[in-house]
Each structure stands twice: as C-alpha cells, then as structure tokens.
Amino acid sequence: MTLRFLLVLWVPVALGINDNTTPTTLNAMVAMVIVLGAAAAAAAKLVTLEMVRRCMPAGVLIGVMVVVFSLQHTLLNAYLLLMVIGALWGFFVVPLNALLQARGKESVGSGNAIAVQNLGENSAMLLMLMLMLMLMLMLMLMLMLMLMLMLMLMLMLMLMLMLMLYTLAIKAGEPAVATG
C-alpha cells in the first residue's frame, strides 16, 4: 500500500515525469506481477502452509530491492525492479496472509485475525507518516534557522560595509555625521 503512494511522489522527482499515467501504470504493473508471483509460488508448490518459512528470504529481498529501486532514474530500470519487487511480494505476502487466515481460523477466527493484521499495518503506516512529518518539520525548522543566520550575516556584512564607507568618507575629509 505504501509503495503505491511513494510511486506517486517518486516518479516526478526521480524520473522527471509529471503525469498521472506513469505512476498509475507502474502501480498496475506491480499488482499484476504480485498475482503472477503468488500463482507461480503456488503452482510450483514452493510455498505451502506447512513450508511457509521458505518465503522469508523474499521478504528480506523486498527491502533490498526497494532500496535499490529508490536509487533509479530511468523508467526501464524502474519497470524491471518493480516487476522483481511485485514477484517477491506475491511470493512473500500472499502465503503469509493465507497462513494468517488458516491459523486465525483455528484460534480467534479468520475475520479477527485479519482485523488485527489490518490494525497493525495501518498503525505502522500512521507511525511512519508521523515520523515523516516530524522529519519534514525538523528540516523546515533547520531551513528557517539557516535563512535567519544568512540574513543576520548579510546584515552584519552590510553594517561592516557601511562602517568602512563611513571611515573612508571621514578620511577623505567629509564631515562626521552626528547621530541622535
């Protein structure tokens, strides 16, 4: 879910494309590849509920691929890496959701298990959003502080220049100006 939102922000910054079509196309392609990754894992019987631990390396690889993806600046590389991320996502998340539903059915019921999962995912997204907003606020405060310091430096330089000009004018024989 978060990757979908990030694509909308990432495409204009990293690729310089300012249309709505490109992020939408990338999101649709990821969704299709997730389905294909889950189907391939199921068809090859690589991951069953008894062997769900096999999908853990895919979860680690998702994190690595997202970091590599964030460094891309060409559309072709973005498509290729998103296809890899989507396939890994299908191999990782779909079996884990199936396991959650199977185990939840035995203990608290599938619906309750999914509700707890959604609560956890949404809470994590809100936490990340709050952290991002705090980081943005800190950056804005730092920028404002830097601007204030630059303004103070410019004022000091202007005062020094005025003092130098005044001193030169006095040395050149101009009368001193009385203040207050």
Secondary structure, DSSP 8 states (H G I E B T S, - for coil): -HHHHHHHHHIIIII----SHHHHHHHHHHHHHHHHHHHHHHHTT---GGGGGGGHHHHHHHHHHHHHHHT--SHHHHHHHHHHHHHHHHHHHHHHHHHHHHHHHHHT-HHHHHHHHHHHHHHHHHHHHHHHHHHHHHHHHHHHHHHHHHHHHHHHHHHHHHHHHHHHHHHTT-------
